[in-house]
């Protein structure tokens, strides 16, 4: 039996197809395609995502605190200053000129910037003068370090004896509505005229200094 060219082709063709299939399978295994199936490796983050994650918060100039922190510090500082000034005004100041001794101190707290009344506790002592004739409402004023002043509103005290303790009240606001005792007030002085044969006496509180320790 003789083999023709057709018989040769029929015998070789299956072998060629098998080789082609094997080569295609090998190429597919060497170059796998990323899959979304479970267990597929996650993609690496992009450089822009990494940059966003690592970007530091905006810095303030010269290490200054953030705005909220700065406001809190300012608020705390003002409150502490107001408390310190009230403590200073509550410290008794005494004038022993002439036959009458005058002692004064703030009665109760009064915050810096408060336009409410300023109430002082006053003690008058003498061995010879007539204390019942003294009306501090007409002879006392309260003056700050800038020369601004308010006159006393009223003097309330019992009558009789050589020792009188009363209450002297001043308006907390100036005629223009501003507070006499403000956050930048450096001193307040109680000015008393014509008491105990003394033309003028001043009892001064230094609000810029630290209050005395208890």
C-alpha positions in Angstrom: 0.0 0.0 0.0 1.4 3.3 -1.0 1.2 6.6 1.1 0.2 9.6 -0.8 0.8 13.3 0.2 -2.7 13.5 1.5 -2.0 10.6 3.9 1.1 12.4 5.2 -0.9 15.6 6.0 -3.6 13.6 7.8 -0.9 12.0 10.0 1.1 15.2 10.9 -1.9 17.6 11.4 -2.9 16.3 14.9 0.7 16.5 16.1 1.0 20.2 15.0 -2.3 21.2 16.6 -1.2 19.5 19.9 2.1 21.4 19.9 0.3 24.8 19.2 -2.1 24.1 22.1 0.8 23.3 24.5 2.7 26.5 23.6 -0.4 28.6 24.1 -1.0 27.1 27.5 2.6 27.7 28.6 2.4 31.4 27.5 -0.9 31.9 29.5 0.6 30.5 32.7 3.7 32.7 32.4 1.6 36.0 32.1 -1.3 35.8 34.6 -4.0 38.5 34.4 -5.0 40.3 37.6 -8.3 38.9 38.8 -11.0 40.2 41.0 -11.7 36.7 42.4 -11.4 36.3 46.2 -7.9 35.8 47.3 -6.4 37.9 44.4 -3.5 40.1 45.6 -4.5 43.8 46.4 -3.2 46.5 44.2 -0.4 48.7 45.7 -1.6 52.2 46.8 -0.9 55.0 44.4 1.7 57.7 45.2 -1.0 60.4 45.5 -2.9 58.3 48.1 0.3 57.8 50.1 1.1 61.5 49.9 -2.4 62.4 51.2 -2.1 60.0 54.1 1.4 61.2 55.1 0.8 64.9 54.7 1.3 66.7 58.1 -1.2 69.2 59.5 -0.6 72.8 58.6 1.9 74.4 60.9 1.4 77.8 62.5 4.1 80.4 62.2 6.9 80.4 64.7 5.3 77.6 66.7 2.3 79.8 67.6 -0.7 77.9 69.1 -3.7 77.2 66.9 -6.5 79.8 66.9 -8.8 77.8 69.3 -5.9 77.3 71.7 -4.9 80.9 71.5 -8.4 82.1 72.3 -8.6 79.8 75.2 -5.4 81.1 76.6 -6.5 84.7 76.2 -9.8 83.9 77.8 -8.1 82.1 80.7 -5.6 85.0 81.1 -8.4 87.6 81.3 -10.3 85.6 83.8 -7.3 85.1 86.0 -6.4 88.9 85.8 -10.0 89.8 86.8 -9.8 87.5 89.8 -6.4 88.9 90.8 -7.7 92.5 90.7 -10.7 91.6 92.9 -8.4 90.0 95.4 -6.3 93.2 95.4 -9.3 95.5 95.9 -10.4 93.3 98.8 -7.2 94.0 100.7 -7.8 96.7 103.3 -6.2 100.2 102.8 -5.8 102.5 105.8 -5.3 106.2 106.3 -4.4 107.4 109.8 -4.1 111.1 109.1 -5.6 113.5 111.7 -7.9 112.4 114.5 -9.9 110.0 112.2 -8.7 106.7 110.9 -10.3 105.5 107.6 -10.0 101.9 106.5 -11.6 100.7 103.2 -11.8 97.5 101.2 -13.9 96.2 98.4 -17.0 94.2 99.6 -17.6 91.3 97.3 -16.2 90.5 93.9 -16.1 93.0 91.0 -14.8 91.8 87.7 -12.7 94.0 85.4 -15.1 95.5 82.8 -18.1 95.2 85.1 -20.3 98.3 85.1 -22.2 97.3 88.2 -21.8 99.2 91.5 -18.5 99.1 93.4 -19.3 98.6 97.0 -16.7 99.3 99.7 -16.7 98.4 103.4 -15.6 101.4 105.4 -14.4 101.6 109.0 -14.1 105.0 110.8 -12.3 105.2 114.1 -11.7 108.3 116.3 -11.2 109.3 119.9 -12.4 112.9 119.6 -14.2 113.6 116.3 -18.0 113.4 115.7 -18.4 110.6 113.3 -22.2 111.2 113.0 -21.4 114.4 111.2 -19.4 112.7 108.5 -21.3 112.0 105.2 -18.9 110.1 102.9 -21.5 110.3 100.1 -20.7 114.0 99.7 -16.9 113.8 100.3 -15.7 110.6 98.6 -14.9 109.7 95.0 -13.2 106.8 93.2 -10.5 107.6 90.7 -8.5 105.4 88.3 -4.8 105.8 87.1 -6.0 107.8 84.1 -7.6 110.5 86.3 -11.2 109.4 85.5 -13.5 109.4 88.6 -17.0 108.8 89.8 -18.6 110.4 92.9 -20.1 108.2 95.7 -23.8 107.3 95.3 -24.6 106.7 99.0 -23.2 106.1 102.4 -24.9 103.8 104.8 -23.8 103.5 108.4 -25.2 103.4 111.9 -25.0 106.4 114.1 -23.2 106.9 117.4 -19.9 106.0 119.1 -16.2 106.4 118.1 -16.3 103.4 115.9 -18.5 103.3 112.8 -18.6 100.6 110.1 -20.6 101.3 107.0 -21.0 100.7 103.3 -20.0 103.2 100.6 -21.3 102.6 97.1 -20.0 104.0 93.8 -21.3 103.6 90.2 -19.3 101.2 88.2 -19.7 103.1 85.0 -18.3 106.4 83.9 -20.7 109.1 82.3 -19.9 107.7 78.8 -20.9 104.2 79.9 -17.4 102.7 80.1 -16.4 100.7 83.1 -14.2 102.6 85.6 -12.7 99.2 86.7 -11.5 97.8 83.3 -9.2 95.0 82.3 -6.4 97.6 81.8 -6.9 99.7 84.9 -3.6 99.9 86.8 -4.9 101.4 90.0 -8.0 102.7 91.8 -7.9 105.3 94.6 -10.6 106.1 97.1 -10.3 109.9 97.5 -11.8 111.3 100.8 -11.9 115.1 101.4 -12.4 117.1 104.6 -12.7 114.2 107.0 -11.0 114.6 110.4 -9.5 118.0 109.5 -7.6 116.4 106.6 -8.2 118.3 103.2 -7.6 115.2 101.2 -6.6 111.6 101.7 -6.1 108.8 99.2 -6.4 105.0 99.7 -4.9 103.4 96.6 -5.0 99.8 95.3 -2.3 98.9 92.8 -4.1 96.6 90.4 -0.9 96.0 88.3 0.8 94.2 91.2 0.3 90.7 92.4 -2.3 90.3 95.2 -1.0 89.6 98.7 -0.8 85.9 99.6 -3.4 84.6 102.0 
